[in-house]
Amino acid sequence: MLPPLTEGAARGNTGPTIEGAMKTVLISLFLARFAAAYLLRYLNLRHLKRHGATVPEGFAGAIDQEALEKSARYTLEQHRVGLAESVYDSALLLAFLFTPLFPLYDRFIASLSGSYLVQGLLFMLIIYLAQSILEIPFSLYNTFHLERRYGFNTMMPGLWVSDFLKSVLISALLMGVLVSGALLLVRHSPELWWLWVWAFFALFSITMIYLSPYVIEPLFSKFEPLSDPELETEIRVMLDRAGIEVKGVLQMDASRRSLHSNAYFTGIGHVKRIVLYDTLLKQMDRQELLAILAHETGHWKKGHIWKQLLLMESVALALFFLVHRLIAWGGLPGLFGHQDASFPAQVLLVSFILSIASFPFTPVGSWLSRRNEREADRFAVALSRAPQALASALVKLACENLSNLHPHPLYAGFYYSHPPVVERVAALRAMKEPDPRRNN
């Protein structure tokens, strides 16, 4: 049976010497992960400094020397801000988890209410709110200095405040539902809670995929039918050839916030919708837009969405079981130098350990994602019959968004969810136009 974790505390059973050693090991592993991430950043930036002035193959005429230099500066500044934020977050996290602040916070929450459910909710929600507030300086700097300096930000301060407040409120409400449901399941089934909580989270995720396009997204952006009816007709004809039906083809007022551009599918099943940023509609010609949407269609047609969801839920199931076993062990608080910890506090401690353990698997997920992107590119060429249009669209997107055209191979292999754009463009340029008489 589980120790009485849900009622308040679980006492570590490791000796003081072992506790101190394990605490040192955990901190060392965390710092090693940070150092590895920093080394990858360093390699990427050094590679950019060496090759950033070279116009890549396939980009001649699309980007000049001045634009290349601007792109390199943008990437460099993004990395510097990202590094500063990473140092800031890491220092706060270590100071919270490995000092008396953690048990003090845990006891403070316990003093606010005698209810197990209320304690768990307050524990998680206050941490979330504190984290959101602590991240404000970086969000403001990125939005109103970095993005504005490079000509992307169009957001007014009032809209930023509105977005921030709505995001915090919605996230807090959704977190409240998840945490409440999870805690009730833990109380109801101390031995099998990991299975029931996993199922609850999976069901919640799928439900939100259905609801988000109609409940959440409209709270932030305005969606309306495409202003070009002929383009919508061509899109639907192309989707019919692929055997995919969508609820709507919409454009979004992304330019209220940023000049970055994108397009995406949202929803699943009969509520699938295509959304194009209004900025993308201004940047691309009709063939390029169709090619981009053909690529997104490829993700649906090849089952990437469901395969990814299935993989994520399978990993989540294993992780929930692992969390259950670690908490049931009873010695978890001692690894951090604490005598005891409530159930939600131990969940946070396990999350810290898992964040370290998962780091080496990052390139595996990135590789799987890049494989799907290549497959979607090939499908897009077969569907749109226009490899050069997709290549041209990717060149435009990279140039307009000031993408790094010279990532270090190791950095890209570790983090990139898409193949480097120069590589993708070269592969598309090498493809032949499909026979228009061939059926898809």
Backbone torsions as a table, in degrees:
resi	resn	phi	psi	omega
1	MET	NA	154.5	175.9
2	LEU	-70.1	145.5	168.5
3	PRO	-65.0	163.9	-173.0
4	PRO	-73.4	59.9	-176.4
5	LEU	-68.7	-37.4	-174.7
6	THR	-71.3	-13.1	178.9
7	GLU	-91.6	-8.8	176.5
8	GLY	156.5	-67.6	-167.8
9	ALA	-132.6	153.4	172.3
10	ALA	-133.5	127.6	-173.6
11	ARG	-95.3	133.3	177.3
12	GLY	-66.1	150.6	-178.5
13	ASN	-117.8	18.0	177.4
14	THR	-95.6	152.7	-178.7
15	GLY	-74.6	163.9	-177.9
16	PRO	-57.6	-41.5	-177.8
17	THR	-66.6	-44.5	179.5
18	ILE	-65.6	-39.5	178.6
19	GLU	-58.8	-47.1	-179.7
20	GLY	-62.7	-39.7	-179.9
21	ALA	-65.9	-42.9	-178.5
22	MET	-68.7	-35.3	176.3
23	LYS	-61.9	-43.0	178.1
24	THR	-64.2	-39.6	179.4
25	VAL	-63.0	-45.4	-179.0
26	LEU	-62.2	-45.9	179.4
27	ILE	-63.4	-40.6	179.8
28	SER	-63.8	-41.3	178.6
29	LEU	-65.3	-39.7	178.3
30	PHE	-63.3	-44.3	179.4
31	LEU	-67.7	-32.6	176.9
32	ALA	-66.2	-40.5	176.5
33	ARG	-62.9	-42.3	178.5
34	PHE	-62.4	-42.6	-179.5
35	ALA	-64.3	-39.4	178.9
36	ALA	-64.2	-42.4	177.8
37	ALA	-64.3	-39.3	178.5
38	TYR	-65.1	-41.2	178.8
39	LEU	-60.8	-41.1	178.0
40	LEU	-63.8	-41.1	176.5
41	ARG	-61.4	-44.8	-178.6
42	TYR	-60.9	-46.4	179.0
43	LEU	-60.7	-40.2	-178.5
44	ASN	-65.5	-44.9	-179.1
45	LEU	-69.6	-38.6	177.5
46	ARG	-63.8	-39.8	177.9
47	HIS	-63.6	-40.5	179.3
48	LEU	-65.4	-41.8	179.7
49	LYS	-63.1	-33.2	-178.8
50	ARG	-77.4	-36.6	-171.5
51	HIS	-116.4	-2.1	-173.1
52	GLY	-63.0	-19.6	-179.0
53	ALA	-88.7	-2.2	-178.4
54	THR	-92.3	126.6	176.5
55	VAL	-74.8	119.9	-177.4
56	PRO	-67.7	157.9	176.0
57	GLU	-62.4	134.4	-178.8
58	GLY	94.1	-8.3	-178.6
59	PHE	-111.7	0.8	179.2
60	ALA	-61.2	131.7	-178.5
61	GLY	87.7	-18.1	-179.6
62	ALA	-96.4	-24.0	-178.8
63	ILE	-141.6	136.6	179.9
64	ASP	-105.2	-179.5	-175.6
65	GLN	-62.6	-40.2	-179.9
66	GLU	-62.9	-43.2	179.3
67	ALA	-67.0	-36.7	176.6
68	LEU	-60.8	-45.8	179.6
69	GLU	-63.8	-39.0	178.2
70	LYS	-64.7	-42.2	177.9
71	SER	-61.2	-42.0	179.6
72	ALA	-64.8	-42.7	179.1
73	ARG	-63.4	-40.6	179.6
74	TYR	-61.3	-45.4	178.6
75	THR	-63.0	-44.3	179.9
76	LEU	-60.0	-44.8	-179.1
77	GLU	-68.4	-37.9	176.6
78	GLN	-59.4	-44.3	-179.3
79	HIS	-65.8	-40.3	180.0
80	ARG	-63.5	-44.1	178.4
81	VAL	-66.4	-40.6	178.1
82	GLY	-62.0	-39.1	178.1
83	LEU	-66.8	-43.9	178.6
84	ALA	-60.4	-42.9	179.4
85	GLU	-65.7	-38.3	179.3
86	SER	-64.7	-42.2	177.4
87	VAL	-62.9	-44.4	-179.9
88	TYR	-60.0	-50.4	-179.0
89	ASP	-63.9	-42.6	-176.9
90	SER	-65.6	-41.6	179.8
91	ALA	-63.9	-43.2	178.8
92	LEU	-64.4	-40.7	-178.5
93	LEU	-64.7	-46.9	179.2
94	LEU	-63.4	-41.4	-179.9
95	ALA	-64.7	-30.2	-179.4
96	PHE	-80.4	-47.5	-171.6
97	LEU	-79.1	-29.3	-171.6
98	PHE	-110.5	15.6	178.3
99	THR	-126.5	173.6	178.0
100	PRO	-61.3	-10.6	177.4
101	LEU	-58.1	-37.4	-175.7
102	PHE	-65.7	-54.5	177.0
103	PRO	-64.1	-31.8	176.7
104	LEU	-62.5	-44.0	178.4
105	TYR	-64.1	-42.4	-179.4
106	ASP	-61.0	-43.8	179.5
107	ARG	-70.2	-34.6	177.8
108	PHE	-61.7	-44.0	178.6
109	ILE	-62.8	-42.4	-179.9
110	ALA	-62.8	-29.1	-178.9
111	SER	-76.8	-15.4	-176.4
112	LEU	-79.5	-25.2	-176.9
113	SER	-159.2	148.9	175.4
114	GLY	-89.8	-2.6	-178.0
115	SER	-85.2	127.6	177.3
116	TYR	-58.6	-42.3	-178.2
117	LEU	-68.4	-44.7	179.9
118	VAL	-64.2	-40.4	178.7
119	GLN	-59.7	-46.6	-179.4
120	GLY	-63.7	-41.7	178.4
121	LEU	-63.0	-48.0	-178.9
122	LEU	-63.3	-39.7	-179.0
123	PHE	-57.3	-49.6	-175.7
124	MET	-76.1	-40.8	-175.2
125	LEU	-69.1	-39.9	179.9
126	ILE	-66.1	-39.8	176.6
127	ILE	-62.1	-43.5	179.4
128	TYR	-61.9	-45.1	-179.5
129	LEU	-64.5	-40.5	178.4
130	ALA	-63.5	-42.7	179.0
131	GLN	-62.6	-42.5	179.9
132	SER	-61.5	-41.9	-179.7
133	ILE	-68.1	-41.6	-178.3
134	LEU	-66.5	-22.6	-179.2
135	GLU	-89.1	-5.6	-178.0
136	ILE	-56.9	-46.2	-177.9
137	PRO	-57.4	-39.9	-179.4
138	PHE	-71.4	-38.3	177.3
139	SER	-62.8	-43.9	178.9
140	LEU	-64.5	-42.6	-179.6
141	TYR	-63.6	-46.8	179.9
142	ASN	-61.0	-44.0	-174.2
143	THR	-74.6	-49.6	-169.9
144	PHE	-99.7	-4.3	173.9
145	HIS	-117.3	-64.2	-174.6
146	LEU	-64.5	-53.6	-177.4
147	GLU	-67.0	-37.3	178.5
148	ARG	-70.0	-38.1	-179.4
149	ARG	-60.2	-34.3	-178.4
150	TYR	-99.7	15.3	169.9
151	GLY	81.0	19.0	-177.9
152	PHE	-100.4	-42.8	-173.1
153	ASN	-70.0	131.3	173.4
154	THR	-125.1	5.5	-175.1
155	MET	-78.2	135.4	174.2
156	MET	-86.9	153.6	-178.5
157	PRO	-54.4	-38.8	-180.0
158	GLY	-62.5	-38.1	179.1
159	LEU	-69.5	-37.1	177.6
160	TRP	-61.4	-45.8	179.9
161	VAL	-61.5	-43.6	179.5
162	SER	-61.7	-46.0	178.6
163	ASP	-61.4	-43.1	-178.3
164	PHE	-62.4	-47.5	-177.8
165	LEU	-65.1	-42.0	178.9
166	LYS	-65.6	-41.1	179.7
167	SER	-61.7	-46.2	-179.2
168	VAL	-63.7	-44.3	-178.4
169	LEU	-64.8	-47.5	-179.1
170	ILE	-63.7	-45.2	179.8
171	SER	-62.2	-40.1	179.2
172	ALA	-64.6	-40.8	178.5
173	LEU	-64.3	-46.0	179.9
174	LEU	-65.6	-40.2	176.8
175	MET	-62.8	-38.8	178.6
176	GLY	-60.2	-41.5	177.5
177	VAL	-63.6	-47.0	-178.0
178	LEU	-64.5	-47.5	-177.4
179	VAL	-65.9	-42.9	179.4
180	SER	-61.4	-48.2	179.4
181	GLY	-61.0	-43.1	-179.0
182	ALA	-64.2	-44.6	-178.5
183	LEU	-65.0	-38.4	177.6
184	LEU	-64.8	-37.3	178.6
185	LEU	-69.4	-36.9	176.9
186	VAL	-63.1	-44.7	179.1
187	ARG	-63.7	-39.4	-175.8
188	HIS	-72.6	-36.2	-174.8
189	SER	-136.4	81.9	-175.4
190	PRO	-59.8	-27.4	-177.6
191	GLU	-92.2	-32.8	-175.8
192	LEU	-114.2	17.1	-177.6
193	TRP	-58.6	-33.9	-177.6
194	TRP	-58.7	-37.0	-179.9
195	LEU	-73.4	-44.5	-177.9
196	TRP	-69.7	-38.3	178.2
197	VAL	-67.0	-39.4	176.3
198	TRP	-59.3	-47.5	-179.2
199	ALA	-62.4	-40.0	179.1
200	PHE	-64.0	-44.8	179.0
201	PHE	-64.4	-41.2	-180.0
202	ALA	-63.6	-44.5	178.7
203	LEU	-64.0	-39.7	178.8
204	PHE	-63.3	-42.9	-179.8
205	SER	-61.5	-45.7	-179.8
206	ILE	-65.5	-39.5	178.3
207	THR	-61.8	-41.4	-178.9
208	MET	-68.5	-30.6	176.2
209	ILE	-62.5	-37.6	177.0
210	TYR	-71.7	-43.2	-171.3
211	LEU	-83.8	-32.0	-172.1
212	SER	-53.6	-44.4	-179.4
213	PRO	-61.2	-23.7	-175.2
214	TYR	-107.6	-20.3	-175.5
215	VAL	-112.0	-45.5	-173.9
216	ILE	-90.3	-55.1	-173.1
217	GLU	-57.8	-40.7	179.6
218	PRO	-65.5	-14.8	177.2
219	LEU	-72.1	-17.9	-176.5
220	PHE	-113.2	-30.8	-174.7
221	SER	-135.6	158.0	177.5
222	LYS	-97.8	127.5	179.6
223	PHE	-114.7	133.2	179.4
224	GLU	-146.5	161.2	179.4
225	PRO	-58.9	153.1	178.6
226	LEU	-54.9	139.9	178.7
227	SER	-75.2	-11.4	179.8
228	ASP	-113.5	95.1	-178.4
229	PRO	-59.7	-34.2	179.9
230	GLU	-65.6	-38.8	177.4
231	LEU	-64.0	-41.9	178.6
232	GLU	-61.3	-40.9	178.5
233	THR	-61.2	-44.7	179.6
234	GLU	-64.3	-37.7	178.4
235	ILE	-63.4	-45.5	-177.9
236	ARG	-67.8	-36.0	176.4
237	VAL	-62.3	-44.7	179.2
238	MET	-63.2	-42.3	179.2
239	LEU	-66.6	-35.7	176.2
240	ASP	-61.3	-39.4	177.9
241	ARG	-62.8	-32.0	179.8
242	ALA	-84.7	-8.9	-179.7
243	GLY	77.2	31.1	-179.1
244	ILE	-121.1	132.0	178.4
245	GLU	-110.4	134.5	179.0
246	VAL	-120.8	152.0	-179.2
247	LYS	-71.0	-37.1	-178.6
248	GLY	-161.9	158.1	173.3
249	VAL	-119.0	111.6	-168.5
250	LEU	-124.7	158.8	170.9
251	GLN	-116.2	147.7	-173.9
252	MET	-118.3	143.2	-177.5
253	ASP	-81.1	57.7	-178.8
254	ALA	-62.4	-27.0	-176.1
255	SER	-66.7	-10.9	174.0
256	ARG	-67.1	-23.4	-175.9
257	ARG	-114.9	-39.4	-173.4
258	SER	-156.9	157.5	175.9
259	LEU	-94.5	2.3	171.4
260	HIS	-63.2	151.9	-174.9
261	SER	-126.1	155.6	-178.3
262	ASN	-169.7	172.6	172.2
263	ALA	-150.9	148.8	-177.8
264	TYR	-158.7	158.5	168.2
265	PHE	-90.7	146.5	175.9
266	THR	-138.3	151.5	-176.7
267	GLY	81.9	171.8	176.2
268	ILE	-138.8	166.6	178.9
269	GLY	62.2	-135.9	-174.9
270	HIS	-78.9	-2.9	179.5
271	VAL	-103.7	14.5	179.2
272	LYS	-61.5	137.5	176.9
273	ARG	-135.5	150.2	172.5
274	ILE	-102.9	131.0	179.6
275	VAL	-123.8	127.3	175.7
276	LEU	-115.4	133.1	173.7
277	TYR	-65.9	142.6	177.1
278	ASP	-63.9	-26.8	176.5
279	THR	-66.5	-36.6	179.3
280	LEU	-66.7	-39.4	-179.9
281	LEU	-62.2	-29.7	178.9
282	LYS	-80.0	-28.0	-173.5
283	GLN	-86.7	-29.8	-171.0
284	MET	-107.8	150.4	170.4
285	ASP	-85.2	176.4	-172.2
286	ARG	-62.8	-43.3	-179.6
287	GLN	-63.8	-38.3	179.6
288	GLU	-67.9	-40.6	177.3
289	LEU	-62.3	-43.5	178.9
290	LEU	-63.1	-38.6	179.6
291	ALA	-66.0	-41.0	178.1
292	ILE	-62.3	-44.8	-179.7
293	LEU	-70.1	-28.9	174.7
294	ALA	-64.1	-37.3	176.3
295	HIS	-63.7	-46.7	178.5
296	GLU	-63.1	-36.7	176.7
297	THR	-61.7	-36.4	179.1
298	GLY	-59.1	-35.6	178.4
299	HIS	-62.8	-40.7	178.5
300	TRP	-71.0	-46.2	-174.7
301	LYS	-65.6	-35.0	-180.0
302	LYS	-87.4	2.6	175.9
303	GLY	73.0	21.7	-178.0
304	HIS	-63.3	-36.6	-177.8
305	ILE	-62.7	-49.9	-177.6
306	TRP	-71.3	-37.0	178.4
307	LYS	-63.4	-42.3	178.9
308	GLN	-65.1	-42.3	178.8
309	LEU	-62.7	-42.5	179.6
310	LEU	-64.5	-41.8	178.7
311	LEU	-63.8	-45.7	-179.3
312	MET	-61.1	-42.0	-178.9
313	GLU	-71.0	-32.5	176.9
314	SER	-66.1	-44.5	176.8
315	VAL	-63.4	-41.7	-179.9
316	ALA	-61.2	-39.7	179.1
317	LEU	-60.8	-45.5	178.8
318	ALA	-63.3	-39.1	-179.4
319	LEU	-68.2	-39.1	178.1
320	PHE	-62.6	-39.6	177.8
321	PHE	-65.4	-41.6	179.1
322	LEU	-63.1	-42.2	176.9
323	VAL	-59.6	-43.6	178.6
324	HIS	-57.8	-46.5	-177.5
325	ARG	-67.9	-39.4	-179.6
326	LEU	-65.2	-41.0	179.4
327	ILE	-70.6	-38.8	179.7
328	ALA	-65.4	-26.2	179.4
329	TRP	-58.6	-41.8	175.1
330	GLY	94.6	-12.1	-177.9
331	GLY	-100.6	7.9	-175.4
332	LEU	-60.5	-47.8	-179.5
333	PRO	-58.3	-34.7	-178.9
334	GLY	-63.3	-28.4	178.0
335	LEU	-63.5	-24.6	-178.9
336	PHE	-102.5	4.5	178.6
337	GLY	85.4	18.1	-178.7
338	HIS	-111.2	152.8	-178.6
339	GLN	-80.3	-36.9	-178.5
340	ASP	-154.9	170.3	-179.6
341	ALA	-163.7	142.9	176.8
342	SER	-69.4	170.3	-179.2
343	PHE	-59.7	-52.0	179.3
344	PRO	-61.8	-32.2	177.7
345	ALA	-65.3	-38.9	178.9
346	GLN	-69.3	-32.8	175.0
347	VAL	-60.8	-40.6	178.6
348	LEU	-65.3	-40.3	179.0
349	LEU	-64.6	-41.7	177.9
350	VAL	-63.9	-38.9	179.5
351	SER	-60.0	-37.6	177.4
352	PHE	-62.6	-45.6	179.8
353	ILE	-63.1	-43.2	-178.9
354	LEU	-66.4	-31.4	178.7
355	SER	-65.2	-32.4	176.5
356	ILE	-74.7	-46.5	-176.2
357	ALA	-65.8	-29.0	-176.4
358	SER	-81.0	-17.6	-175.2
359	PHE	-55.5	-45.9	-179.6
360	PRO	-63.3	-17.7	-179.3
361	PHE	-90.3	-2.0	179.6
362	THR	-54.2	-46.7	-179.3
363	PRO	-65.3	-23.1	177.8
364	VAL	-67.1	-47.8	177.1
365	GLY	-63.1	-38.7	178.9
366	SER	-64.5	-41.7	179.6
367	TRP	-63.2	-44.5	178.7
368	LEU	-60.7	-41.5	179.4
369	SER	-65.0	-43.2	179.3
370	ARG	-64.2	-36.1	177.1
371	ARG	-61.7	-42.4	178.1
372	ASN	-64.6	-38.5	-179.9
373	GLU	-64.9	-40.8	177.7
374	ARG	-64.4	-40.2	179.0
375	GLU	-65.5	-39.0	178.4
376	ALA	-67.3	-34.7	175.9
377	ASP	-62.3	-45.0	-179.7
378	ARG	-64.7	-39.9	177.4
379	PHE	-63.9	-41.5	-179.3
380	ALA	-60.2	-40.1	178.8
381	VAL	-64.6	-42.4	179.5
382	ALA	-66.1	-36.3	-176.9
383	LEU	-79.3	-47.9	-176.5
384	SER	-86.0	-17.7	-178.0
385	ARG	58.1	33.6	-175.3
386	ALA	-144.5	70.7	179.1
387	PRO	-61.0	-33.8	-178.8
388	GLN	-70.2	-31.0	178.1
389	ALA	-68.0	-41.2	178.0
390	LEU	-66.9	-40.3	177.1
391	ALA	-61.4	-44.0	179.1
392	SER	-62.9	-39.8	179.2
393	ALA	-64.7	-40.9	179.3
394	LEU	-66.3	-37.9	176.9
395	VAL	-62.1	-46.1	179.4
396	LYS	-61.6	-45.5	-179.9
397	LEU	-60.0	-44.0	-179.2
398	ALA	-63.7	-42.6	-178.3
399	CYS	-71.6	-43.5	-178.7
400	GLU	-65.6	-34.9	-177.6
401	ASN	-92.8	4.2	-179.9
402	LEU	54.9	44.9	-179.6
403	SER	-69.0	153.6	175.6
404	ASN	-73.1	113.7	-178.5
405	LEU	-88.1	-3.8	-177.5
406	HIS	-134.6	60.3	177.6
407	PRO	-72.7	149.2	174.6
408	HIS	-67.5	136.4	-178.0
409	PRO	-55.1	-38.6	-179.1
410	LEU	-68.7	-41.1	178.3
411	TYR	-64.1	-46.1	179.2
412	ALA	-63.4	-41.2	179.8
413	GLY	-64.8	-30.7	-177.7
414	PHE	-81.7	-42.8	-169.7
415	TYR	-112.0	-28.6	-169.1
416	TYR	-70.0	124.5	175.1
417	SER	-81.8	-17.9	175.9
418	HIS	-118.6	149.4	173.1
419	PRO	-59.1	147.7	175.9
420	PRO	-50.6	139.1	-170.3
421	VAL	-61.2	-35.0	178.7
422	VAL	-62.7	-39.2	177.6
423	GLU	-65.4	-43.0	-180.0
424	ARG	-64.5	-43.1	-179.4
425	VAL	-63.4	-42.8	179.6
426	ALA	-61.5	-41.8	179.6
427	ALA	-64.5	-40.2	179.6
428	LEU	-70.0	-39.7	179.4
429	ARG	-62.2	-29.0	-177.8
430	ALA	-81.3	-11.8	-178.3
431	MET	-79.6	147.5	176.6
432	LYS	-88.9	152.4	175.5
433	GLU	-65.3	125.4	178.7
434	PRO	-62.1	154.4	177.9
435	ASP	-67.1	118.9	-178.2
436	PRO	-62.9	-17.2	179.9
437	ARG	-82.9	-10.0	-178.9
438	ARG	-79.2	135.2	178.9
439	ASN	-81.4	141.3	177.5
440	ASN	-88.9	NA	NA
